[in-house]
Amino acid sequence: MWVLVVVTATAYAALLVPFDEIVIIPGVTSVRPANALPVVFGLLFGPAAAWGSAFGNLGSELVGGTLTAGSSFGFVGNFVFGLLSYKLWGNFGPLSSHTTPDFRGAVGRQLLEFLVVAVTVSAASAAIIAWGLDFLGFVPFSTLGPIIFLNNLIPALLLGPPLLYLLYPRLNERELVYPALLSDGAVDTPDSRRARLAAFGLVCVSVGWLVVGVVVSIVGAGAGASAGGVPPTDAGSGVSVDTQTFLGGIGLVAVFVLSALATDSRSALQ
């Protein structure tokens, strides 16, 4: 499994570094077509992709000279980017295709399921990173959150399905996809009802956190501006840095708790 962590981290970093010069926010984020890989590798390699995405992003920042205190939130955000991809697939009940993500059959249903997965993981990763950098005082949530969300979602939607079409059947034949790599019985039979509720909970928490975080940030900035530049906490607006911090703390805990409850269902599709 650790070999796949290294493969994911190396591939992700190798595709991130060349685009570091196409900057969106200096020292914070750039154009990232490589952001399709955490979703693709998550569906291919399971938890190995979560660690690989986290370390790959960290490595790209180290090589690119953009390593800061905010990189710790980037590590967590990219970990979740890969983690939720495999946790969600197959757990959406009637919205799920109930097939492995190879885009060879039931393509329309697979595309719908992939869209839901991509939106959810993109929102969760964006919310975590934007919350962290807002907390550190680097960039407001309302500025960074939507940028990261789109920077995650667009490459995933454009490149994800073609890459899975090419890679999944070949790797599956060689038993290099998760959970084929695990020994028999290593994956528990999922509790479909619990997993379904957790999956829909992750959609609500991830998208809700991103949307509410942006609103809180905009309202707080507006209150500060109306008070002549006084921080929102002192402006008496009721919307403060503490609100954003509390919201993020609850959101982060909810994402990890729900991801633990969203038992991998793909063992039943092998």
Secondary structure, 3 states (H helix, E strand, C coil): CHHHHHHHHHHHHHHHHHHCCCEEECCCEECCHHHHHHHHHHHHHCHHHHHHHHHHHHHHHHHHCCCCCCHHHHHHHHHHHHHHHHHHCCCCHHHCCCCCCCCCCCHHHHHHHHHHHHHHHHHHHHHHHHHHHHHCCCCCHHHHHHHHHHHHHHHHHHHHHHHHHHHHHHHHHCCCCCCCCCCCCCCCCCCHHHHHHHHHHHHHHHHHHHHHHHHHHHHHHHHHHHCCCCCHHHHCCCCCHHHHHHHHHHHHHHHHHHHHHCCCCHHHHC
